[in-house]
Amino acid sequence: MMLRFLSGALIFAAHAFSAERGEEIKLWPNGAPGSEGVMAEEVSKPSTNPDYRGWASSYSVTHYPSIYVFLAPKEKATGAAMIVAPGGGHTQLVIEKEGWEIADWLNRNGIAAFVLKYRLAKAPGSTYTLPKEVYADAARSVRLVRSRAQEWNVDPGRIGFIGFSAGGEVAGMIETKYDAGNPDSPDPVERVSSRPDFTAFIYPWYRPGANHPEAPPLFPIPEGAPPVFMVCTDDDRSHVEPTVKFYLELEAQKVPAEMHIYEAGGHGFALRPTKTPLPVMSWPERFMEWLAARHISS
């Protein structure tokens, strides 16, 4: 009887510390700073893809920032992890194309994925801002994954952040502003570092808080910032120019960076095939090579 009880307790404990595929975990269980008192419902468009079990294909209103957990299969898991920030111009989150599909791809390569649902600073009626609430969501997501690294079989020293389009701007913010955590905080999540170990910007928008090319960056690049992988296309003019500008700023601070500028491909391709086969569709292979060369994914 005692053995059966212990066995059952161990099984219960194993389930308690495992996450279902796509399980949503709020970044702040009791409500996010800046969303105090908000009772409004979030607005999403359900996916029609049966592979995603009715999860949203996009969000147009978000108030309760969270991560969706996608752990790599145990036989493939490398210990590396990435937080995934979908794009959408800060008016929506294109969470299926630049969230679920990216998580599947990372999992196939042995990388745990945590899809970030962040607050939308430019949605109609939004009171959220990039440097405050959106940045807070990004920083908290890194802390949360690192604080639960052992539970999720993740190496706390190999946690990256990948962003697409506006999500690339979110990645740019956490690339350039982070801290070691507050050891005196009563919240254990806040005691750990918000610094990602590497970042990736895919057709990013990174001219934060401004509408003209001469504006200063939202957060200056510090010495010792994490290494960066960047992808854009030359025919995506509104995004390629800030991408190159940011690359040069990284170079000036001697931050390791690799940039791929392809001739054609437009904007928003993610992992989906372009209308005609183009070299830009090889970017996922280049990224995995970059991770391997840095001993991140193996």
N, C-alpha and C positions, 0 to 999 in steps of 0.2 A: 504493500500500500504506500509506504513512504517513498519507495523508488518510483512508483507511478506518479506520485505527487511532485517529486523533484523533476521528473521528466516533463510533466505537463508545465511546470513552472518555467523550465528552461525553454520550452517551445514558445510559451507566452512571451517570455523576455525577448526571444529572437524576433518574434513578430512585432513587439513593441518598438524595437530599434531598427526595423526595416521600413522602407518606404515603398508604397505602391507606385507603379509606373505612372508618372504624371500627377502624383499627389501634390496638391497645393498647400504650401506652408506660408502663413503670413509672416512678413518680416518683423512686425511688432504685434504679438498676439493680442495686446490690449488697445491697439489703435496706433496709427503712425503719427509722429509729430507733424503738425501742420494740417492734420485731418481730424483734429479733436472735435467731437460733437457732430461730425458728418454722419447722417443716417441714410443718405441717398443710395439707391441701387446703382451698381455698375451696369453699363450697357455693352452687350457683345452680340456679334453675329455668329450663330452656330455654324460649325463646320459641317459640310456635306460629305466629307471623306470618312468612310467607316473606320479607317485605321486610327482615327483620332477620337473615337467614342463620343462624338457630339461636343468635343471641346470647341472653344471659340475659334473662328477663323480670323477674327479681328475684334479689338475692343475700341469703342469710341468714347467711353467714360470710365475712368478708373479712380478709385478712392482708397483702396485697401491693398497696398503694394505687397507682393508675394513672390515666391519662387515656386516653380513646378519641378519636381525632382525626377530625373531620368538617370538611373544608375546603369553603368555598363554591365553587360553580362559578366558573371564572375570569371568565366573561362577566358574572357578577353580583357578584363579590367587591367589598366596599366597603373592606376593610382592617380593619374592626371584628371583634372576637372576644369570645366569652363562654365562661367555664368554667361548666358546668352541674352543680349538686349536687342529685341526686334526694333525695326524702324517704323515709320509712319508719320514723319514730320511733326511729332509731338502733338498731333491732333487725333491720332489713332495708333493702335499697336497692331502691326501685321503679324500676328503671333503664330499663325499656322505656317506661312511660308518661311518666316525668319525666326521661328521659335521651335515648333514641333519638328519640322523637317530637319532643322539644324541639329536638334537633339538626337534624332535618329541616326544621322550621319556620324556625329561624334561618338555615340554609343557603339556603332559598327567598328569604329577605330579604337575602342577600348577606353574612351574618355567619358567620364561622368558629366552630365549636362544639367544645368539648373536654369530654366527659362525664367527670365525676370519680367514680371508685370509691374512696370513703374508708372508713376502718376504722370498725367499728360498736361504739360505746361501751356499748350496753345489750343487746347480744346475750347469750344465756345463756353464762356462763363467760368473758365478755370481760374482759380486764384493761386495755383501752384506756379513755382518758378524753377528754372534750370539750376541756378546755383544753390537753392535751398532744398526744396522737397525732392526734386529729381536726383540731385547729387546725393542726398541723404539715402534715397532708395538704393542707389548703386553701392555706396559705402557699406550700408547695412547688409546687402546681399553677400558681399565678400566676407564680412565678419561672420555672418550666419553659417555659411558653408565651412569656413575655417573652424568655427567653434564646434561643428558637428562632424569634423573630418574623420575621426576614428569610427564613429557610428556608420558613416557612409563609405568607409574603406577608401578614403581619399587622402593623398599626401598633402598636408597643410602647406608644404613648400612648393607645390605644383598646381596652384589654383589660378586660372587665367580668366580673362574677360573679353568676350567677342561681341562687337556691335555692328549693326547694319544700318546704313543711312543715318537717321536721327539717333538710332541706337549706337552708331559710331561716335556721335557727339557725347553720349553718356559714357562710352568707353574712354573717350578723350578726357572727360572730367576725372574719372577715377584713375586714369594714367598719370594725371598731373597733380592731384590732391588726395592725400591719404595720410594716415597716422598709425602709430604703433598700438593704439588702443588706450583705454583708461583703466589702469590696474585697480583703481579705487571704486570703480562703478559697481553698484549693486546688481547690475544686469550683466551676467557672464558673457553675453554676446559682445557687449561693448568693451570688454577687457582685451579682446584680440585685435590684431592688425587688420586694417582695411586695404592694405597694399596688395594689389594683384601681383602675381609673379611674372606674368606676361600678358600682353593685350593684342587684340587683332581688330583692325578697322576695315570693314568691307564697304566700299563706296560710301565713305562717311561724309556727313556734313560736320565740319568743325570750324565754325566761325562764331563761337558761342556768344549769345547775347547781343549780336550786332547784325546789321544788314549791309555792311560795306566792307570791302577787302582790307582796308587799312586799320580796322578795329583790332585792339589788342586781344589776346586770348583770354578766356574767362579765368583760367588758372595758369600762371606761368609754369613752364616745365622745370622741375627741380633736378638737381644733380642726383644721379642714382635712380632715376625713374626706370620702371620695368622695360624690358625689350619689347619692340613693337613689330608687327607684321601688317602691311597695308596693301590693299587692292583697290584699283579704280580703273575706269576706262577713259580714254582721251575724248570720246564723244559725249561724255557726261560732264559738260563744262562747269556747271555750277558746283560740282563735287570734286572734280580732279584738281582744280586750282587750290582750294583749301587743303586738299590731301598733300599736294607737293609742298605747300607752305609749311604745313605741320611737320612733314618729313625734314625739311631744312632746319626747323627749330629744334627737332630732336638731335640732328647732326651737330648743331651748334653746342648742345649740352653733352655731346658724346654719349648719347643714349643709343644702344644698339638698335638698328632699325633696318628692315628689309621692305622695299616698296616695289610693287608690280603695277605698272601702268600699261594696260593693253590698248590697242588702237581702237577697238570697237566692242560694243556690248551693251551700251546704254546704262540704264539705272535699274536697280531692283531685281537683278537676275538671281541672286542667292545661289541655290543649287539647281535651279530649273534650266533646262536646255534653252539656248537662244534659238531664234527662228531658223537660222542657218548655223551649222557648227562653227564656232569661233574659238581662238586660242584662250580667251578669257575663261572658258569653261574648265580649264585645267588648274584654276586657282586652288581648288581643294587639295589636289595632289601637291602643289607647291607648299601649301600651308603645312601639310603633314610632314613633308620633307624638312621644313623649317623646325617643326617641333622635335623631330627625330635628331636633327643636327644639334639642337640645344639640350638633348637628353631629357626632354619633357615627357614625351609619349612612350618611352620605352624603358 
